[in-house]
């Protein structure tokens, strides 16, 4: 069985859209280096902003 970790021991990043910190999730284990957004909502806001400036 895998060793349990405290949430405070997990790596964190800042969302590029809202600048809020978010914590590593198991589903991001293989792509953590590529994760930029804290949620789907922030990912959609980024796309909407890029479309307006183009």
C-alpha positions as CSV (number, residue, x, y, z in Angstrom):
1,X,0.0,0.0,0.0
2,X,1.2,3.5,-0.8
3,X,2.4,5.7,2.0
4,X,-0.1,8.5,2.8
5,X,1.1,12.1,2.7
6,X,-0.3,15.2,4.3
7,X,-1.8,17.7,1.9
8,X,0.6,20.3,3.2
9,X,3.5,18.1,2.0
10,X,2.3,18.0,-1.6
11,X,3.7,20.3,-4.3
12,X,1.8,23.4,-5.2
13,X,1.7,25.8,-8.2
14,X,0.0,29.2,-8.9
15,X,-2.7,29.3,-11.5
16,X,-1.7,31.5,-14.5
17,X,-5.2,33.0,-14.7
18,X,-6.4,33.7,-11.2
19,X,-3.0,33.5,-9.3
20,X,-4.4,31.2,-6.7
21,X,-2.3,28.3,-5.4
22,X,-3.4,24.8,-6.2
23,X,-2.1,21.4,-5.0
24,X,-0.9,18.4,-6.9
25,X,-3.5,15.7,-7.6
26,X,-3.1,12.0,-8.3
27,X,-4.6,12.4,-11.8
28,X,-1.9,15.0,-12.7
29,X,0.9,12.6,-11.6
30,X,2.3,12.1,-15.1
31,X,1.6,15.6,-16.5
32,X,2.3,17.8,-13.4
33,X,5.0,19.7,-15.3
34,X,2.4,20.8,-17.9
35,X,-0.4,21.7,-15.6
36,X,-1.0,25.5,-15.6
37,X,-4.6,26.0,-14.5
38,X,-6.3,25.3,-11.2
39,X,-9.6,24.4,-12.9
40,X,-11.5,23.9,-16.1
41,X,-13.1,27.3,-15.5
42,X,-9.7,29.1,-15.5
43,X,-8.7,27.2,-18.6
44,X,-11.8,28.4,-20.4
45,X,-11.2,32.0,-19.2
46,X,-7.7,31.9,-20.7
47,X,-9.0,30.7,-24.0
48,X,-11.7,33.4,-24.1
49,X,-9.2,36.1,-23.3
50,X,-6.9,34.9,-26.1
51,X,-9.8,34.9,-28.6
52,X,-10.7,38.5,-27.7
53,X,-7.2,39.8,-28.2
54,X,-6.8,38.0,-31.6
